[in-house]
Amino acid sequence: MTRKPAFATNQSPNTRNHATMGGLQVIVAAICWGTLGIFTTYLHQLGFDSVQIAILRVVTAAMMLLMLLPSLWPSIRQLSVGEILQLSLQSLIGVLGMTVCYFIAVNFVGAGIAVSLLYTAPIFSLVLAFFLLKEPITKKSFTLACIAVLGVALTTLSENFTLSWGIVFGLLSGVCYSLYGILGKKALHKHYPPTLVFFSSVVISAIALLLLPMTYQTYATAFTMPAITWLWVMGLSLVGTVIPFFLYMSALHKLPATKASVFTVFEPFTAIVLSIVLLHQSLNGMQYSGMILILLATLLNSIKLPMQRHRQLTEVDAQV
């Protein structure tokens, strides 16, 4: 019996519709993530500092996610002590650390530049994966990393450039973001559901925050604030955290992760547009050029080269 090659492009209408729906879900998720800087800025204006905003985001999101505990409990019971420790490290660095660093950056340099610095994560992933996971650095990865570095330079350098804490913490948010994926890859086996990774990431950080008196002081302060405060808190936790994750995870059942990651570039675009329209944060031409280079490097990093993709599919076909 003659089999159709694995790289054939003919798809049924149902498959194409699923892929289209998956792409739309990722785009909506990316747009939701892009609102984080806006909600953060509004809460800053109400008097909350970056750590307090991180507390409100993580703990409130964890309360929402507790409804998943019954369905995830069988998988949680299978975790070894070592895996729990690795998940804890992933959570404290990749979620709590990234959130605090990103919110500090937003406070200092604005949502547009902060999200561009966050998207330097692929550069740090390249280096950290080489040392922690022993993954080789390809010519393509090295070239794209250089493009992204140039983009960072253009984004952060201007006529009145000073090395501010906003830039430092923006880059640190990229480091933490890259470690989230790397530590998660080291922590879990393939048979654990991805939902468990997200659940543990948020809940473990929330548990750590609940050990701090500052957490209770933050919520006590929030309850004395105007009602609109809780609109921003819910936006931060629900719109900017819980909803986009579930949309993204649902999309991964409809299209490959590499294709899904391409659509996440809508996140920085959303953050930049909203910061200009709603917050009236202006950028110069050099900074726009830098952002474009960072996004271009991120986009190309998510796209397989045609010959490389053909070769991979041919190898898979030969193994079937």
C-alpha positions in Angstrom: 0.0 0.0 0.0 1.4 3.4 -1.0 1.4 5.9 1.9 1.1 9.6 1.4 4.4 11.4 2.3 4.4 13.0 5.8 5.2 16.4 4.3 2.1 16.5 2.1 0.1 19.7 2.6 -3.4 18.5 1.7 -5.7 19.0 4.7 -9.3 18.3 5.3 -11.6 21.3 5.8 -12.1 20.2 9.4 -8.4 20.2 10.1 -8.0 23.7 8.5 -10.9 25.0 10.6 -9.3 23.6 13.7 -6.0 25.3 12.8 -7.8 28.6 12.1 -9.6 28.5 15.4 -6.3 27.6 17.2 -4.6 30.6 15.6 -7.4 32.9 16.6 -7.2 31.6 20.2 -3.4 32.3 20.4 -3.9 35.8 19.0 -6.6 36.6 21.6 -4.3 35.1 24.3 -1.4 37.2 23.2 -3.6 40.3 23.2 -4.7 39.5 26.7 -1.1 39.1 27.8 -0.3 42.5 26.2 -2.7 44.2 28.6 -0.6 43.4 31.6 1.5 46.6 31.3 -1.7 48.7 31.2 -3.3 47.2 34.3 0.1 47.5 36.1 0.4 51.2 35.2 -3.1 51.9 36.5 -2.4 50.2 39.8 0.9 52.1 40.1 -1.1 55.3 39.7 -3.3 54.2 42.6 -0.2 53.9 44.8 0.7 50.2 44.7 4.4 49.4 44.2 5.7 46.7 41.8 5.9 44.0 44.5 2.4 44.7 45.7 1.1 44.5 42.2 2.8 41.1 41.7 1.2 39.9 44.9 -2.3 41.0 43.7 -1.7 39.2 40.3 -0.3 35.9 41.6 -2.4 35.4 44.7 -5.7 36.4 43.0 -4.9 34.2 40.0 -4.1 31.3 42.3 -7.5 31.6 44.0 -9.1 31.3 40.6 -7.0 28.2 39.7 -7.9 26.3 42.9 -11.0 25.0 41.1 -8.6 22.8 39.0 -7.2 21.1 42.1 -9.6 18.1 42.1 -8.9 17.2 38.5 -5.1 17.7 38.8 -4.8 16.0 42.2 -4.0 12.5 40.7 -1.1 14.0 38.7 0.1 16.0 41.7 0.2 12.8 43.9 2.6 11.2 41.3 5.2 14.0 41.6 8.4 13.1 43.4 10.1 15.3 45.9 12.7 16.3 43.4 10.1 17.3 40.8 8.2 19.3 43.4 11.5 21.2 44.3 12.2 21.8 40.6 8.6 23.1 40.1 9.0 25.3 43.1 12.2 26.8 41.6 10.5 27.2 38.3 7.6 29.0 39.9 9.6 31.3 42.1 11.9 32.4 39.3 9.8 32.0 36.2 6.5 33.4 37.5 7.1 35.4 40.6 10.6 36.7 39.6 9.5 37.5 36.1 6.3 39.3 37.3 8.2 41.5 39.8 11.0 42.3 37.4 8.5 43.1 34.5 6.3 45.3 36.7 9.3 47.2 38.0 10.4 47.8 34.4 6.9 49.0 33.4 7.1 51.5 36.2 10.4 52.9 35.1 10.4 52.7 31.3 6.8 52.2 30.3 4.9 49.2 29.0 6.2 49.4 25.4 9.9 49.2 26.2 9.3 46.8 29.1 7.6 44.2 26.9 10.3 44.5 24.3 12.9 43.8 26.9 10.8 40.8 28.2 11.0 39.4 24.6 14.8 39.1 24.9 13.9 35.8 26.6 14.9 33.7 23.5 18.4 35.2 23.7 18.8 34.0 27.3 17.1 30.7 26.5 19.7 30.1 23.8 22.6 30.5 26.3 21.0 28.9 29.3 19.7 25.9 27.3 23.3 25.3 26.2 24.6 25.2 29.7 21.7 23.6 31.5 20.2 21.3 28.9 23.3 20.8 26.7 21.4 21.9 23.7 23.6 22.9 20.8 23.6 26.5 19.4 22.9 26.5 15.7 24.0 29.2 13.2 20.4 30.3 12.8 20.0 30.7 16.6 23.2 32.6 17.0 22.3 34.9 14.1 18.9 35.7 15.5 20.3 36.2 18.9 22.7 38.8 17.5 19.8 40.5 15.7 17.9 40.6 19.0 20.9 42.0 20.9 21.1 44.8 18.3 17.4 45.4 18.8 17.8 45.7 22.6 20.6 48.2 22.0 18.4 50.3 19.8 15.5 50.1 22.1 17.3 51.1 25.2 19.8 53.6 23.6 18.7 57.1 22.8 20.1 60.6 22.8 19.4 60.9 26.6 20.3 57.3 27.4 21.1 56.4 31.0 21.3 52.8 32.3 18.2 52.9 34.4 16.8 50.3 36.8 13.9 49.9 34.3 16.2 48.5 31.7 18.1 46.3 34.1 14.9 44.8 35.5 13.4 44.6 32.0 16.3 42.4 30.9 16.0 40.4 34.2 12.4 39.7 33.3 13.6 38.2 30.1 16.1 36.0 32.0 13.3 34.8 34.4 11.0 34.2 31.5 13.5 32.0 29.7 14.2 30.0 32.9 10.5 29.3 33.2 10.6 27.1 30.1 14.0 25.6 30.7 13.2 24.7 34.4 9.8 23.3 33.3 11.4 21.1 30.7 13.8 19.7 33.3 11.1 19.3 35.9 8.3 17.3 34.3 8.0 14.1 32.3 5.9 14.1 29.1 3.0 12.3 30.7 2.2 15.2 33.0 -0.5 17.6 31.7 0.8 21.1 30.8 -2.1 22.5 32.9 -0.3 21.1 35.9 2.8 23.2 35.1 0.8 26.4 35.0 -1.2 25.5 38.1 1.9 24.7 40.1 3.7 27.8 38.7 1.1 30.2 40.1 0.0 28.3 43.2 3.5 27.7 44.6 4.4 31.4 44.2 1.1 32.3 45.9 1.8 30.0 48.8 5.3 31.6 49.2 3.7 35.1 49.1 1.1 34.1 51.7 4.0 33.5 54.2 4.8 37.3 53.9 2.9 39.8 56.1 3.2 42.2 53.2 0.6 40.1 51.3 -2.1 40.6 53.9 -1.2 44.3 54.2 -1.5 44.7 50.4 -5.0 43.1 50.3 -6.1 45.2 53.4 -5.0 48.3 51.5 -6.8 47.2 48.3 -10.1 46.8 50.2 -9.9 50.4 51.3 -9.3 51.7 47.8 -12.0 52.8 45.2 -14.0 50.0 43.6 -12.1 50.5 40.3 -9.1 49.1 42.0 -10.6 45.6 41.9 -11.4 46.1 38.2 -7.7 46.5 37.5 -6.8 43.6 39.8 -9.3 41.3 38.1 -8.0 42.5 34.7 -4.4 41.7 35.8 -5.3 38.2 37.1 -8.1 37.1 34.9 -7.6 38.9 31.6 -3.8 39.0 31.8 -3.1 35.6 33.3 -5.8 32.9 33.6 -7.8 33.4 30.4 -4.8 33.7 28.0 -3.2 30.6 29.4 -6.3 28.4 28.9 -6.8 29.9 25.4 -3.2 29.1 24.5 -3.4 25.6 25.9 -6.6 25.0 24.0 -4.9 26.2 20.8 -2.0 23.8 21.2 -4.5 20.9 20.7 -5.3 22.4 17.3 -1.9 23.4 15.9 1.8 22.8 16.6 3.6 24.7 19.3 6.0 26.2 16.8 3.1 27.7 14.8 1.3 28.9 17.9 4.4 30.7 19.1 4.5 32.8 15.9 1.1 34.4 16.9 2.4 35.5 20.3 4.1 38.5 18.7 0.7 40.1 19.0 1.5 40.5 22.7 4.2 43.2 22.4 2.3 44.9 19.6 -0.7 45.1 21.9 1.3 46.4 24.7 2.9 49.1 22.5 -0.3 50.2 20.9 -2.1 50.4 24.3 0.7 52.3 25.9 0.6 54.9 23.1 -3.2 55.2 23.0 -4.2 54.8 26.6 -1.0 56.0 28.5 0.3 58.5 25.9 3.8 57.1 26.2 5.8 58.3 23.2 8.8 56.5 21.7 11.5 57.7 19.2 12.3 56.2 15.8 15.4 54.4 17.2 13.4 52.6 19.8 10.7 51.6 17.3 13.5 50.1 15.1 14.9 48.2 18.0 11.5 46.8 18.9 11.0 45.6 15.3 14.3 43.8 15.3 13.5 42.0 18.6 10.1 41.0 17.3 11.6 39.9 14.0 14.2 37.7 15.7 11.5 36.2 17.9 9.2 35.5 14.9 12.0 34.0 12.8 13.1 31.9 15.8 9.6 30.3 15.8 9.5 29.5 12.1 11.2 26.4 10.7 13.3 26.8 7.6 11.6 25.1 4.6 14.4 22.6 4.0 14.9 21.9 7.7 11.1 21.3 8.1 11.1 19.0 5.1 14.1 17.0 6.4 12.5 16.6 9.8 9.2 15.4 8.4 11.0 13.0 6.0 12.9 11.5 9.0 9.7 11.0 10.9 8.1 9.4 7.8 11.0 7.0 7.5 10.6 6.0 11.2 6.9 5.2 10.9 
